[in-house]
Amino acid sequence: MRDVAIVAFAQSVSGPDAERNEVEILTPVVREALAQAGVGLDRVGFVMSGSCDYLAGQPFAFVMALDAVGLWPPKQESHVEQDGAWALYEAWTRMQHEEIDCSLVYAFGKSSLGSIRDVLTLQLDPYYVAPLRPDAHAIAALQARALLDASDYDERDFAEVAARSRRDAQSNPNAVVAGDLSADDLLALPYNVSPLREHDCPPVSDGAAAVVLAAGGLAREICERPAWIRGIDHRVEPQGLGLRDLTASASAARAAERAGVREGPVDVAELHASYSHQELILRDAIGLNNGAAINPSGGALTADPVMVTGLIRIGEAAMRVMRGEANRAVAHASAGPCLQQNLVCVLEGA
């Protein structure tokens, strides 16, 4: 396998942005990532993007986003209707099979254009579940209740995840929400959808992120400490909510095994847990109850731009490695209801 590393990462502030469209949010992010890597567009052999046309409300919205990259010189380009983490996976795979030494990966999404809780209903079973019109928070609450009933976790565990995430987000300028409330403070607040409170759910977020991948010698040439992708894998479970155990994540566990998470110590883990209870499920599935720092950026509970959050998790983990704050990091991305799809990436600094 070719050695491929992340050599640059940039992201926008994730708050609701009523003034700019997707291209306007994306353009400075792409430029920042390329400048960070010290490469011009002429060195990029492949451009890969992730987004969802439903969010923009128009077909082929990703074509318009190419304006943020530039149409000249011409590039090989592709797109996935999925979180940008899966776009990164495709770019990494492409670099394994073709003589492409540098790839640009980006993702964008505006959740504030409509009710994202209702829009996500479109990913449910179209015959039996979607017609009931449960929103995303209600589906997550079903999973949270099942976890409470089947395990030793309680609502205080949920609140402690949210409190820690908000404290960590105070040092993250891209976060939407942050603060220093204790678990007791959060438990005193009313329910949103029982057993979930507002802090257990993701904030509405718009945003974009971009990553530059480089192979072998080029990565070492342009980056003092590249974040090498040592393992990456993704797995999918059945769409039907009644066909899988919602209190565990078999797909995350399998992806972690295939990516080699347990082949060495983990210093930092960035988990795509849009709801507080999902972090608990993922920690158990991936095997991170060994002292690793979980979501030091604040995670998806403090900023959750749909279609971008997974790529941000990979970028945040990579930056910890590139800055020398971690030797080995795990990044995770999720898609679908109740952690249906999971991607796990292992990054190392040497």
C-alpha positions in Angstrom: 0.0 0.0 0.0 1.2 3.5 -0.8 1.9 5.8 2.2 -0.7 8.6 2.1 -1.0 11.4 4.6 -3.1 14.4 5.5 -0.8 17.4 5.2 -3.4 20.3 5.6 -6.8 20.8 7.0 -9.0 23.9 7.1 -12.6 24.5 8.2 -15.1 27.4 8.4 -16.9 28.7 11.5 -19.9 26.4 11.8 -22.6 28.8 13.0 -25.8 29.4 10.9 -24.8 31.6 8.0 -27.7 33.5 6.4 -25.5 35.8 4.4 -23.4 33.4 2.3 -24.2 30.4 0.0 -22.2 27.2 0.0 -19.7 28.4 -2.6 -19.0 31.5 -0.6 -18.5 29.5 2.6 -16.3 27.0 0.8 -14.0 29.2 -1.2 -11.8 30.6 1.6 -11.6 27.1 3.2 -10.2 25.6 0.0 -7.7 28.4 -0.4 -6.6 28.1 3.2 -6.0 24.3 2.9 -4.0 24.7 -0.3 -1.9 27.5 1.2 -1.3 25.5 4.4 0.0 22.6 2.3 2.1 25.0 0.2 0.8 23.6 -3.1 -0.9 25.2 -6.0 -3.8 23.7 -7.8 -1.4 22.6 -10.5 0.1 20.1 -8.1 -3.4 18.6 -7.3 -4.1 15.5 -9.4 -7.6 14.7 -8.0 -10.5 16.7 -6.5 -13.1 14.9 -4.4 -16.1 16.3 -2.7 -18.9 15.3 -0.4 -22.3 17.0 0.1 -26.1 16.5 -0.2 -28.3 18.1 -2.8 -31.3 17.9 -0.5 -29.7 20.5 1.8 -29.2 23.0 -1.0 -32.6 22.2 -2.4 -31.4 21.9 -6.0 -30.1 19.1 -8.2 -26.3 18.9 -8.8 -25.5 21.5 -6.3 -22.0 20.0 -6.0 -21.3 21.2 -9.6 -21.7 24.8 -8.5 -19.3 24.2 -5.6 -16.5 23.5 -8.1 -16.4 27.3 -8.6 -14.7 27.4 -5.2 -11.8 25.2 -6.5 -11.4 26.7 -9.9 -11.9 25.2 -13.3 -8.4 25.7 -14.6 -6.2 23.8 -15.0 -8.6 20.9 -15.6 -8.7 18.1 -12.9 -10.0 14.7 -12.4 -13.0 15.2 -10.2 -15.6 13.1 -8.4 -18.3 13.4 -5.8 -20.2 11.4 -3.2 -23.7 12.2 -1.9 -22.3 11.6 1.6 -20.3 13.1 4.4 -16.8 14.3 3.3 -15.2 11.5 5.3 -16.4 9.1 2.6 -15.0 11.5 0.0 -11.6 11.3 1.7 -11.9 7.5 1.7 -12.5 7.5 -2.1 -9.6 9.9 -2.7 -7.3 7.7 -0.5 -8.4 4.6 -2.5 -7.8 6.4 -5.8 -4.3 7.3 -4.7 -3.6 3.6 -4.0 -4.5 2.6 -7.5 -3.3 5.5 -9.6 -0.2 7.7 -9.9 -1.8 10.6 -8.1 0.5 12.2 -5.6 -1.8 15.0 -4.3 -5.6 15.2 -3.8 -7.9 17.9 -2.5 -11.0 16.7 -0.5 -13.7 19.1 0.6 -17.2 19.0 2.0 -20.0 21.6 2.6 -23.5 21.8 3.9 -26.0 24.3 5.1 -28.4 22.8 7.7 -30.1 26.1 8.4 -32.0 26.3 5.1 -34.8 24.2 6.5 -35.7 22.0 9.5 -32.8 19.6 9.4 -34.6 17.4 12.0 -37.3 16.8 9.4 -35.0 16.6 6.3 -33.1 13.7 7.8 -36.4 11.7 7.9 -35.7 11.1 4.2 -33.0 8.5 5.1 -35.5 6.3 6.9 -37.3 3.3 5.5 -39.7 4.9 2.9 -42.5 2.4 3.4 -42.8 1.7 7.1 -40.9 4.4 9.1 -40.7 7.6 7.1 -44.5 8.0 6.7 -44.8 8.1 10.5 -42.7 11.4 10.2 -40.4 10.8 13.3 -37.7 13.6 13.3 -34.0 12.9 13.8 -34.2 13.8 17.5 -37.1 11.4 18.1 -35.2 8.5 16.4 -32.1 9.3 18.5 -34.2 9.4 21.7 -35.5 5.9 20.9 -31.9 4.8 20.8 -31.0 6.6 24.0 -33.9 5.1 25.8 -32.9 1.6 24.6 -29.4 2.2 25.9 -30.6 3.4 29.3 -32.9 0.3 29.6 -30.2 -2.2 28.5 -27.0 -0.9 30.3 -25.7 0.7 33.4 -25.5 4.1 31.8 -27.9 6.9 33.0 -28.8 10.4 32.1 -25.9 11.8 34.2 -23.5 10.0 31.8 -25.2 11.8 28.9 -24.8 15.1 30.7 -21.2 14.5 31.6 -20.4 13.9 27.9 -22.2 17.2 27.0 -20.5 19.2 29.8 -17.1 18.0 28.8 -17.7 18.7 25.1 -18.8 22.3 25.8 -15.8 22.9 28.1 -13.4 21.6 25.4 -15.2 23.7 22.7 -14.3 26.9 24.5 -10.8 26.7 22.9 -12.3 26.0 19.5 -13.1 29.1 17.5 -15.2 27.1 15.0 -17.7 25.8 17.6 -21.3 26.9 17.6 -21.9 26.3 21.4 -19.5 26.2 24.3 -19.6 26.9 28.0 -18.7 25.7 31.5 -21.9 24.4 32.8 -21.6 21.3 35.0 -23.5 18.0 34.6 -25.8 19.0 37.4 -26.6 22.3 35.7 -27.4 20.5 32.5 -29.6 17.9 34.2 -31.7 20.7 35.6 -32.8 21.8 32.1 -36.0 20.5 30.5 -36.2 17.7 28.0 -36.2 18.2 24.3 -37.3 14.7 23.4 -37.1 12.5 26.5 -34.6 11.3 27.6 -32.6 13.8 25.5 -32.2 17.5 26.5 -31.1 20.3 24.2 -27.4 19.8 25.1 -27.7 16.1 24.2 -28.6 17.1 20.6 -26.4 18.8 17.9 -26.7 22.5 17.2 -27.9 23.6 13.7 -24.7 24.4 11.8 -23.6 25.5 8.4 -20.0 24.9 7.3 -17.3 23.6 5.1 -14.0 21.8 5.4 -11.1 20.8 3.2 -8.2 18.4 3.5 -5.1 18.0 1.3 -3.8 14.4 0.9 -0.2 13.8 -0.3 1.6 10.5 -1.0 5.1 9.4 0.1 7.9 11.8 -0.8 5.6 14.7 -1.6 4.0 14.5 1.9 7.4 14.6 3.5 8.5 17.4 1.3 5.6 19.8 2.0 4.8 18.9 5.6 7.2 18.7 8.6 5.0 16.1 10.4 2.4 14.5 8.1 -0.5 12.6 9.6 -0.1 9.2 7.9 -3.3 7.2 7.3 -2.3 3.8 8.7 -5.8 2.2 8.4 -9.2 3.2 7.2 -12.4 1.2 6.8 -16.2 1.6 6.8 -19.1 -0.7 7.4 -22.9 -0.5 7.0 -25.7 -2.1 9.0 -29.3 -2.6 7.9 -31.5 0.4 7.4 -34.4 -1.0 9.4 -34.2 0.1 13.0 -35.7 -3.2 14.2 -33.1 -5.3 12.4 -30.1 -4.3 14.6 -29.1 -3.7 18.2 -29.4 0.1 18.6 -27.5 -0.1 21.9 -24.3 -1.2 20.3 -22.6 -0.5 17.0 -21.4 -3.7 15.3 -20.4 -1.7 12.2 -18.2 0.7 14.1 -16.6 -2.2 16.0 -15.8 -4.0 12.7 -14.5 -0.9 11.0 -12.2 -0.2 14.0 -10.9 -3.8 13.8 -10.2 -3.6 10.1 -8.6 -0.2 10.5 -6.3 -1.5 13.2 -7.3 0.7 16.1 -6.2 -1.8 18.8 -2.8 -2.4 17.2 -1.3 0.4 19.3 -2.1 3.0 22.0 -4.6 5.8 21.1 -3.8 9.3 22.3 -6.7 11.1 20.8 -10.1 10.1 19.3 -12.5 12.3 17.4 -15.9 10.6 17.3 -18.8 11.7 15.1 -21.4 11.4 17.9 -24.2 13.9 17.1 -26.0 12.9 20.3 -24.4 12.5 23.7 -25.4 8.8 24.2 -23.9 7.9 20.9 -20.4 8.8 22.2 -20.9 6.1 24.9 -21.9 3.5 22.3 -18.9 4.4 20.1 -16.4 4.4 22.9 -17.5 0.8 23.8 -17.6 -0.4 20.2 -14.3 1.0 19.1 -12.5 0.2 22.4 -11.6 3.7 23.6 -12.1 3.3 27.4 -8.4 3.3 28.0 -7.6 6.9 28.7 -7.6 8.4 25.2 -8.7 12.0 25.0 -12.2 12.0 23.4 -13.3 14.8 21.2 -10.9 17.5 22.5 -12.3 19.8 19.8 -15.7 19.6 21.4 -17.1 17.2 18.8 -20.4 17.2 17.0 -22.3 18.3 20.1 -20.8 21.7 19.7 -20.8 22.0 15.9 -22.5 19.7 13.4 -22.6 20.9 9.8 -24.3 18.0 8.1 -22.1 16.4 5.4 -19.0 18.0 6.9 -18.9 16.8 10.5 -17.2 13.5 9.7 -14.5 15.1 7.6 -13.9 17.6 10.4 -13.4 14.7 12.9 -10.6 13.4 10.6 -9.1 16.8 10.1 -9.2 17.6 13.9 -7.5 14.3 14.7 -4.9 14.9 11.9 -4.1 18.4 13.2 -3.4 16.9 16.7 -0.9 14.6 15.1 0.6 17.2 12.8 1.2 19.6 15.8 2.9 16.8 17.8 0.1 16.7 20.4 -0.6 13.0 19.6 1.4 10.2 18.1 -1.6 8.0 17.2 -5.1 9.2 16.7 -8.5 7.7 15.7 -11.1 9.6 13.7 -14.6 8.4 13.2 -17.5 9.4 10.9 -21.1 8.3 10.9 -24.1 8.5 8.6 -27.7 7.3 8.7 -30.1 6.9 11.6 -28.7 5.6 14.9 -25.2 5.1 13.7 -26.1 3.0 10.7 -22.9 3.6 8.8 -19.5 4.0 10.4 -16.0 4.9 9.1 -12.9 4.6 11.2 -9.5 6.1 10.3 -6.2 5.6 12.2 -3.6 8.4 11.9 0.0 8.3 13.0 2.8 10.8 13.1 5.7 8.5 12.2 
